[in-house]
Amino acid sequence: MALNLNRVCINMNKLFLYIFSFIFSVTALYAQVGNETTANLEKAKAEMKRNRLDFAPDYTQAVNLLQKVVSVDSLNAEAWYYYGYALDRMNSFDGETMLDVDLRQTIKASDAFQKSIELSNDAYKGEILLLDPHTKILSVWGTQAYRYLYENKRDSAEWCMRQAFQRGGINKTVVDYFRQVLDECTPGSYLFTNGDMYLYYLLYLQMVDRYRVDIRYMDLNLLNTRWYPAWLQTKGLLQVSYSADELQKVIADKWIAQKVTIKNKNEKYSDSAIAWTLLPTYANKFLLRSDRIILNLIQQNAFDRDVFFAGDVPSNMRLFLDGYMQSKGLTYKLIPQLKTDNTFELEIRLKKLEHISTDSKSYLNNRDNIQLLNNYRFAYTTAAFIASQNNQPQKALEFIESAERKYPEDVLPFFAEETKNWFLQLKQKAEKNEKL
């Protein structure tokens, strides 16, 4: 009996050793797989960040690495985000290649971004390459829509923009913002914009909602491509002095600061012309292709149609026409007078800007939305600067206080701590009646 018990104990010890060895092996295997997965993710991220003038990322390699990651770690929101980005960049690397996009790749990229959002409870917190996954859904479907528009497939383009909405790339609060941008533009005017959100939200409003289809909006970045200006010209929207062949030959070229003139042929303004010193817009040496096209268009237009720029278009992309830009709130209008005071008109317009509805705070789940919507706040600070320059310190303070009441921080957070500090310092100066 004792012998049998000894045998049982020996067998039990062997069993325990076997189980322990098995568990150790499995644990080691999982650790090895986990380490390899983490390494693949970091390697893919590093590859995608190597986007410099002297180096193009290998997006095929990044896609292959990220496929391995999401197949093993399917709950990794950041991996899905980068996988979507890599798929999108393979589909269309830049504005010049927008017309090469393939619908199957668009759907795969969109699905990856949606997975990233779903795993993040609609608020992605991982590392950002450039745009939030919500914005990337808008971007991939908007790009696909432009390919269809170029091919005269309007129904397919509209379907794409509806897909962008249904899949979470379009937010109703942000749609309201862009409605107000269009509302500031006079009938039939030009509106020059910068960035994916303007390009695709305005496309959605005009194509799906049929809202303000009279506005000729143009993306300043895309004017650097070959296909976009030519396409606009064939549609009769880009009225320049260049022939089709000449337009294709317009390039970025060296530019020395010099005086430039725009004549005025609009009868509602007095017979006049404006002149200003146009500096190089890029690297202190060049005018970009887009700059030359816009300059030619504005000169040919000669104030016949009103010209607006989105409020957040930087000065160099507005050809340094700051002295002839009149703030309308969320936009600037090009006018043939220098530094006119429109404080009263601007005050009326700002009162019409909508409060941000808090019925749904989903707009806060996309950091790109927050940055964009801060333009509401900047519209008031711009008005404050104008009032201060016109020796109206009390009015300047009223504008800043109005921004605080209308867009409190719990409804519209500052997108950067530096911006918040700048706003508070501005308020302090206004309270002391100092020049802003």
C-alpha positions in Angstrom: 0.0 0.0 0.0 2.8 2.4 0.9 4.5 1.5 -2.5 1.3 2.4 -4.3 1.1 5.7 -2.5 4.7 6.5 -3.4 3.9 5.8 -7.0 0.9 8.1 -6.9 3.0 10.9 -5.4 5.7 10.5 -8.0 3.1 10.5 -10.8 1.4 13.6 -9.2 4.8 15.4 -9.1 5.4 14.6 -12.7 1.9 15.9 -13.6 2.5 19.1 -11.6 5.9 19.5 -13.4 4.2 19.0 -16.8 1.5 21.5 -16.0 4.0 24.0 -14.7 6.2 23.6 -17.8 3.1 23.9 -20.0 2.0 27.1 -18.3 5.5 28.5 -18.4 5.8 27.7 -22.1 2.5 29.3 -22.9 3.3 32.4 -20.9 6.6 32.7 -22.5 5.0 32.3 -25.9 2.4 35.0 -25.2 5.2 37.3 -23.9 7.1 36.7 -27.1 4.1 37.3 -29.2 3.2 40.4 -27.2 6.8 41.8 -27.5 6.8 41.1 -31.3 3.4 42.8 -31.7 4.5 45.9 -29.8 7.7 46.0 -31.8 5.8 45.7 -35.1 3.5 48.6 -34.0 6.3 50.8 -33.1 8.2 50.0 -36.3 5.2 50.8 -38.4 4.6 54.1 -36.6 8.3 55.1 -37.0 8.1 54.3 -40.7 5.0 56.4 -41.2 6.6 59.4 -39.4 9.6 59.4 -41.7 7.7 61.7 -44.1 10.3 64.3 -45.1 11.5 66.0 -48.2 14.3 63.5 -48.6 12.5 60.3 -47.6 9.1 58.8 -48.5 7.6 56.3 -46.0 7.1 52.7 -47.2 3.4 52.5 -46.6 3.3 48.9 -48.0 5.7 47.8 -45.2 3.6 49.7 -42.6 0.4 48.0 -43.8 2.0 44.6 -43.6 3.3 45.2 -40.1 0.0 46.6 -38.9 -2.0 43.7 -40.4 0.1 41.4 -38.2 -0.6 43.6 -35.1 -4.4 43.9 -35.5 -4.7 40.2 -36.3 -3.1 39.4 -32.9 -4.2 42.4 -30.8 -7.6 43.2 -32.3 -8.5 45.4 -29.3 -5.7 47.9 -29.9 -7.4 51.2 -30.9 -4.1 52.8 -31.8 -3.1 49.9 -34.1 -6.4 50.2 -36.0 -5.9 54.0 -36.3 -2.4 53.6 -37.8 -3.6 50.7 -40.0 -6.3 53.0 -41.4 -3.8 55.8 -42.0 -1.4 53.4 -43.8 -4.2 52.1 -46.0 -5.3 55.6 -46.8 -1.8 56.7 -47.7 -1.4 53.7 -50.0 -4.7 54.7 -51.6 -3.8 58.3 -52.1 -0.5 59.7 -50.9 -1.2 63.4 -51.5 -3.5 65.8 -53.3 -2.0 65.0 -56.7 -2.9 61.4 -56.3 -6.5 61.9 -55.1 -7.9 60.7 -58.4 -6.2 57.3 -58.0 -8.2 56.2 -55.0 -9.9 52.8 -55.1 -13.3 52.3 -53.4 -12.2 48.9 -51.9 -9.3 50.5 -50.2 -11.4 53.5 -49.1 -13.8 51.1 -47.4 -11.0 49.2 -45.7 -9.4 52.4 -44.4 -12.8 53.7 -43.2 -13.5 50.4 -41.4 -10.1 50.6 -39.6 -10.8 54.1 -38.4 -14.3 53.1 -37.3 -12.8 50.1 -35.4 -10.4 52.5 -33.7 -13.3 54.8 -32.7 -15.5 51.9 -31.5 -12.7 50.5 -29.3 -12.2 54.0 -27.8 -15.9 54.6 -26.9 -16.1 57.3 -29.6 -13.2 59.3 -28.1 -9.8 58.2 -29.4 -7.0 58.8 -26.9 -4.1 57.2 -28.8 -1.2 58.9 -30.6 -2.3 61.1 -33.5 -0.4 61.1 -36.7 -2.1 64.2 -38.1 -5.9 64.0 -37.9 -8.4 62.4 -35.5 -10.0 59.1 -36.8 -13.4 60.8 -37.1 -11.8 63.4 -39.5 -10.0 60.7 -41.4 -13.3 58.9 -42.1 -14.5 62.2 -43.6 -11.3 62.6 -45.5 -11.2 59.1 -47.1 -14.8 59.3 -48.2 -14.4 63.0 -49.3 -11.4 62.0 -51.4 -13.4 59.2 -53.0 -16.3 61.6 -53.7 -13.9 64.0 -55.5 -12.7 61.2 -57.8 -16.3 60.5 -58.7 -17.0 64.2 -59.3 -14.0 64.4 -61.6 -15.5 61.5 -63.5 -18.9 63.2 -63.6 -20.5 60.6 -61.4 -22.4 63.0 -59.1 -24.7 60.3 -57.6 -21.7 58.2 -56.6 -20.0 61.3 -55.1 -23.2 62.1 -53.1 -23.3 58.5 -51.9 -19.8 58.9 -50.6 -20.6 62.0 -48.6 -23.6 60.2 -47.1 -21.2 57.3 -46.1 -19.0 59.9 -44.4 -22.0 61.0 -42.3 -23.3 57.6 -41.5 -19.9 56.2 -40.5 -19.2 59.1 -38.0 -17.0 61.4 -40.1 -19.5 64.3 -40.0 -20.7 66.0 -36.9 -23.9 68.0 -36.8 -22.4 70.7 -34.5 -19.5 71.2 -37.0 -22.0 71.2 -39.9 -23.7 74.2 -38.2 -20.4 76.0 -38.0 -19.8 75.6 -41.8 -23.3 76.7 -42.5 -22.4 80.0 -40.8 -19.2 80.3 -42.8 -21.3 80.1 -46.0 -23.8 82.5 -44.6 -21.2 85.2 -44.4 -20.5 84.9 -48.1 -22.5 87.1 -50.5 -24.3 85.4 -53.4 -22.0 84.0 -56.1 -18.8 84.9 -54.3 -15.5 83.1 -54.1 -14.5 81.4 -50.8 -10.9 80.3 -50.4 -10.3 77.7 -47.7 -7.5 75.6 -46.3 -7.7 72.0 -45.0 -9.7 68.8 -45.2 -12.5 69.9 -42.9 -13.4 72.9 -45.0 -13.0 70.9 -48.3 -15.2 68.0 -47.3 -17.8 69.7 -45.0 -18.5 72.3 -47.7 -18.8 69.5 -50.2 -21.3 67.8 -48.0 -23.4 70.9 -47.4 -23.6 71.8 -51.1 -24.0 68.2 -52.4 -26.2 66.5 -49.8 -28.0 69.4 -48.1 -28.0 71.6 -51.3 -27.0 74.5 -49.1 -25.5 77.7 -50.7 -24.6 76.0 -53.9 -23.9 79.4 -55.4 -20.7 79.8 -53.5 -17.5 79.0 -55.4 -15.3 77.5 -52.7 -11.8 76.4 -53.5 -9.1 74.7 -51.5 -5.8 76.6 -51.6 -3.6 73.5 -51.1 -5.2 71.7 -54.0 -4.5 74.6 -56.3 -0.9 73.4 -56.1 -1.9 70.2 -57.9 -2.3 69.8 -61.7 -5.7 68.3 -61.9 -7.7 70.5 -59.5 -7.2 74.0 -61.1 -7.7 72.4 -64.6 -10.9 70.8 -63.4 -12.2 74.0 -61.9 -11.4 75.8 -65.1 -13.4 73.4 -67.3 -16.3 73.9 -64.9 -16.1 77.6 -65.4 -15.3 78.3 -61.7 -11.7 79.3 -62.1 -11.7 82.5 -64.1 -8.1 83.3 -64.9 -6.2 84.7 -67.9 -4.3 81.5 -68.4 -5.3 79.1 -71.2 -5.6 75.4 -70.3 -2.0 74.8 -71.5 -0.7 77.9 -69.8 -2.4 76.9 -66.5 -0.6 73.5 -66.5 2.8 75.3 -66.8 2.3 77.6 -63.8 4.8 76.5 -61.2 6.3 77.6 -57.9 9.0 80.0 -58.7 11.4 82.5 -57.1 9.8 85.8 -56.1 11.3 89.0 -54.9 9.1 91.3 -52.8 7.4 93.8 -55.1 4.3 96.0 -55.5 1.3 94.4 -57.0 -2.0 96.0 -58.1 -5.6 94.9 -58.4 -7.9 97.1 -60.4 -11.6 97.6 -59.5 -14.4 97.2 -62.0 -17.2 96.8 -59.5 -19.6 99.8 -59.8 -20.7 99.6 -56.2 -17.2 100.7 -55.1 -15.6 103.9 -56.1 -13.3 103.9 -59.0 -10.1 102.7 -57.4 -7.3 100.1 -57.3 -5.4 98.6 -54.5 -1.7 98.1 -54.3 0.5 96.3 -51.8 3.9 94.8 -51.4 3.6 91.0 -52.1 6.3 89.2 -50.2 7.5 85.6 -51.0 4.9 83.3 -49.5 7.1 80.2 -49.1 10.6 79.9 -47.5 11.2 83.6 -48.0 12.0 82.9 -51.7 9.0 81.6 -53.6 5.5 82.1 -54.7 3.8 78.7 -54.9 1.7 77.6 -57.9 -1.4 78.2 -55.8 -0.3 81.7 -55.0 0.2 82.6 -58.7 -3.2 81.2 -59.6 -5.0 83.0 -56.8 -3.2 86.3 -57.7 -4.2 85.9 -61.3 -7.8 85.1 -60.4 -8.2 88.1 -58.0 -6.6 90.4 -60.6 -8.9 89.1 -63.4 -11.9 89.3 -61.1 -11.2 93.0 -60.2 -13.8 93.0 -57.4 -16.5 91.9 -59.8 -17.4 89.0 -57.5 -16.9 89.3 -53.8 -13.9 87.3 -52.5 -13.8 85.7 -49.1 -11.1 83.8 -47.2 -11.9 81.4 -44.3 -10.9 83.1 -41.0 -8.1 80.7 -40.2 -6.3 80.9 -43.5 -2.8 82.2 -42.7 -1.6 85.5 -43.9 0.9 84.1 -46.5 -1.9 82.1 -48.1 -3.9 85.3 -48.4 -1.0 86.8 -50.3 -0.4 89.2 -47.3 -3.5 91.2 -48.2 -4.2 91.8 -44.5 -4.7 95.5 -44.9 -7.5 94.9 -47.3 -9.2 92.1 -45.4 -12.3 93.0 -43.5 -13.4 90.6 -40.8 -16.9 89.2 -41.1 -16.7 86.9 -38.1 -15.7 83.5 -39.4 -14.4 84.8 -42.7 -12.5 87.7 -44.2 -13.7 89.7 -47.2 -11.3 91.3 -49.6 -12.3 95.0 -50.0 -10.9 97.8 -52.1 -10.3 100.1 -49.2 -7.5 100.1 -46.6 -8.3 99.4 -43.0 -12.0 100.4 -42.9 -13.8 100.3 -39.5 -16.7 97.9 -39.5 -17.0 97.4 -35.7 -20.7 98.0 -35.7 -21.4 95.6 -38.5 -19.2 93.0 -37.0 -20.9 93.3 -33.6 -24.3 92.6 -35.3 -22.8 89.6 -37.1 -21.2 88.1 -34.0 -24.5 88.2 -32.2 -26.0 86.0 -34.9 -23.3 83.4 -34.4 -25.0 80.4 -32.8 -24.4 79.1 -29.3 -23.0 75.6 -29.4 -25.8 73.2 -28.5 -25.0 70.8 -25.6 -27.8 68.4 -26.4 -25.1 66.1 -27.7 -21.5 66.7 -26.8 -20.2 64.2 -29.4 -18.3 67.1 -31.1 -15.9 67.0 -28.1 -14.8 63.5 -29.0 -12.8 64.8 -32.0 -9.9 67.2 -31.2 -10.0 68.5 -34.7 -13.5 69.7 -34.0 -12.4 71.5 -30.9 -9.6 73.3 -32.7 -12.0 74.4 -35.5 -14.8 75.5 -33.2 -12.4 77.7 -31.3 -12.7 80.0 -34.4 -16.0 81.2 -32.7 -13.9 82.5 -29.9 -11.3 84.0 -32.2 -14.0 85.8 -34.1 -14.7 87.8 -30.9 -11.0 88.4 -30.2 -10.5 89.7 -33.7 -13.4 92.1 -33.1 -11.7 93.1 -29.8 -8.4 93.9 -31.7 -10.3 96.0 -34.2 -12.1 97.9 -31.5 -8.9 98.5 -29.6 -7.1 99.8 -32.7 -10.0 102.2 -33.2 -9.6 103.5 -29.6 -12.7 101.7 -28.2 -11.2 99.9 -25.2 -14.6 99.3 -23.5 -15.9 97.8 -26.6 -12.9 95.6 -26.9 -13.5 94.3 -23.4 -17.2 93.7 -24.2 -16.2 91.5 -27.1 -13.9 89.4 -25.0 -16.5 89.0 -22.2 -19.1 88.1 -24.7 -16.9 85.3 -26.0 -16.5 84.0 -22.4 -20.3 84.0 -21.9 -21.2 82.6 -25.2 -18.5 79.9 -25.4 -17.6 78.9 -21.9 -14.7 76.5 -21.4 -16.9 73.6 -20.4 -18.8 73.9 -23.7 -15.8 74.8 -25.9 -12.5 73.8 -24.4 -9.3 75.6 -25.5 -7.4 73.3 -27.8 -4.1 74.2 -26.3 -3.0 75.6 -22.9 -1.0 78.3 -24.7 -4.1 79.5 -26.4 -6.0 79.7 -23.1 -3.2 81.7 -21.5 -3.1 84.0 -24.5 -6.9 84.6 -24.2 -6.6 85.3 -20.5 -3.8 87.7 -21.0 -5.8 89.5 -23.7 -8.6 89.9 -21.2 -6.3 91.3 -18.6 -5.0 93.9 -21.0 -8.5 94.9 -22.0 -9.6 95.2 -18.4 -6.7 97.7 -17.9 -7.7 99.6 -21.0 -4.4 98.8 -22.6 -4.0 98.6 -26.4 -4.4 95.0 -27.6 
